[in-house]
Amino acid sequence: MKYISTRGKIAPIPFKETVLMGLAEDGGLILPERIPVIPRETLKTWAILSYPELAVEVFKLFADDIPASDWRRLVARAYATFRHPEVCPVVKKGPVYILELFHGPTLAFKDVALQLLGHLFEYLLLERKTKLNILGATSGDTGSAAIYGVRGRQNIKIFILFPHGRVSPVQALQMTTVPDENVFCLAIEGTFDDCQAIVKAIFGDLEFKRHYHLGAVNSINWARVLAQVVYYLWAYFRVRAETGAEEVRFAVPTGNFGDIFAGYLAKRMLGKGIERLVLATNENDILTRFVNRGDYSVGKVTPTISPSMDIQIASNFERYLYYLFHEDPVRVREAMERFAHTGRLIFAPEEIRRVQEDFLSLSVNQEETLATIAEFYQKTGYILDPHTAVGVRAGLNFLDERPMICLATAHPAKFPEAVKKALGKEPERPKPLQGLENLPRREVILLPEVEKVKAFLAEHALI
């Protein structure tokens, strides 16, 4: 399997190169030359596999330059850190199924991909006898999951940008209390979109990127998306085995389009099985406006109780555009250049119709989010975090005869203030979150300026 850029200006590269390149050198995002459709006979054998076994089979399809034996070892190490034997269990609660993605070391769905990516980075760096400086931006959970994936690893330093004061207190503590000397937390005085723009600008400086051996850990890294495809297939198999249903729907809380894009890939791979994906947003509703009206236009970021979704520019959206535009990189390149200048994209009625064959969408405000946490707890005894509540509310809105699988993207204890506001009590704090506030913090506050961040990297990076 070879990989290309959404903007069409890089030669096809193998999987290993995609992991270390991160953002394509032409400014686009990396995708496989083709999306494999899984034969029906193969699906029957995959349906009975354990989560790690299924992950290995998926990775073998997309990464044939890494031996299967090495994949088995990397996957075993990555998921040994999870607290549940099934890694990502599926539980029935009321009228929906909950896909629990928060059993990793930082209690968020990002662990599923980033525990693997940490081992994969180390594997490639030791193989090539080289170094890597990881640069990433986070709206909350990516930062801590990435840090926990590479903390203390050989030949790696990690620099995480996050919006100062705009992530939850628990999320900030998870990042800034890690004592390992290869970890740097940069609190940027701006929004997540500012952080993301700085990272993309730095990756766009190819001379700087090469000199300082920069790599990406955000969902712009193809390996992140690939690892997330697995849990959609896993949940589909679990629910189909229980219900006999040939088709399901998934409800996905998203701001950056990465998690739901993995679901889109799984939908394409299955051929038939995922009828549609329910895209759930909070008040920062650029993606909902796109699905429902074809309006992809940037607004002002609104701070909410689901801060990981407080995003207006969805960095993975370009990957979906590539398929919406019939795999035409010239049109993608023109569209992204236009968006950079105008902050807006317009779509034809036929394109909107095709989008709506893949997605349903709903924007859920904070009042509705809190009400969903309260009502779902009252009916099922199950506590949702505010991001998962956004997804559950949207999922309930689009219930039909098909099973609805809602992605639980974080443990509720990561957002105790929101849960307390909804239920009058905080959720029980699991062991990984206990005592964080008593640990020393390590962070640097910077203005949202590319040159400021570049100067910090130049001073502290491995070269």
Stockholm file with secondary structure:
# STOCKHOLM 1.0

chainA/1-463         MKYISTRGKIAPIPFKETVLMGLAEDGGLILPERIPVIPRETLKTWAILSYPELAVEVFKLFADDIPASDWRRLVARAYATFRHPEVCPVVKKGPVYILELFHGPTLAFKDVALQLLGHLFEYLLLERKTKLNILGATSGDTGSAAIYGVRGRQNIKIFILFPHGRVSPVQALQMTTVPDENVFCLAIEGTFDDCQAIVKAIFGDLEFKRHYHLGAVNSINWARVLAQVVYYLWAYFRVRAETGAEEVRFAVPTGNFGDIFAGYLAKRMLGKGIERLVLATNENDILTRFVNRGDYSVGKVTPTISPSMDIQIASNFERYLYYLFHEDPVRVREAMERFAHTGRLIFAPEEIRRVQEDFLSLSVNQEETLATIAEFYQKTGYILDPHTAVGVRAGLNFLDERPMICLATAHPAKFPEAVKKALGKEPERPKPLQGLENLPRREVILLPEVEKVKAFLAEHALI
#=GR chainA/1-463 SS CEEEETTSCSCCEEHHHHHHHCSCTTSSCEEESSCCCCCHHHHHHHTTSCHHHHHHHHHHHHCTTSCHHHHHHHHHHHHTTCSSTTSSCEEEETTEEEEECCCSTTSBTHHHHHHHHHHHHHHHHHHHTCCEEEEEECSSHHHHHHHHHHTTCTTEEEEEEEETTCSCHHHHHHHHTCCCTTEEEEEESSCHHHHHHHHHHHHHCHHHHHHTTEEECSTTSHHHHHHHHHHHHHHHHHHHHHHCCSCEEEEEECSSSHHHHHHHHHHHHHSSSEEEEEEEECSCCHHHHHHHHSEEECCCCCCCSSGGGCCSSCTTHHHHHHHHTTTCHHHHHHHHHHHHHHSEEECCHHHHHHHHHHEEEEECCHHHHHHHHHHHHHHHSCCCCHHHHHHHHHHHHTCCSSCEEEEECBCGGGCHHHHHHHHSSCCCCCGGGTTGGGSCCCCEEECSCHHHHHHHHHHHCCC
#=GC SS_cons         CEEEETTSCSCCEEHHHHHHHCSCTTSSCEEESSCCCCCHHHHHHHTTSCHHHHHHHHHHHHCTTSCHHHHHHHHHHHHTTCSSTTSSCEEEETTEEEEECCCSTTSBTHHHHHHHHHHHHHHHHHHHTCCEEEEEECSSHHHHHHHHHHTTCTTEEEEEEEETTCSCHHHHHHHHTCCCTTEEEEEESSCHHHHHHHHHHHHHCHHHHHHTTEEECSTTSHHHHHHHHHHHHHHHHHHHHHHCCSCEEEEEECSSSHHHHHHHHHHHHHSSSEEEEEEEECSCCHHHHHHHHSEEECCCCCCCSSGGGCCSSCTTHHHHHHHHTTTCHHHHHHHHHHHHHHSEEECCHHHHHHHHHHEEEEECCHHHHHHHHHHHHHHHSCCCCHHHHHHHHHHHHTCCSSCEEEEECBCGGGCHHHHHHHHSSCCCCCGGGTTGGGSCCCCEEECSCHHHHHHHHHHHCCC
//
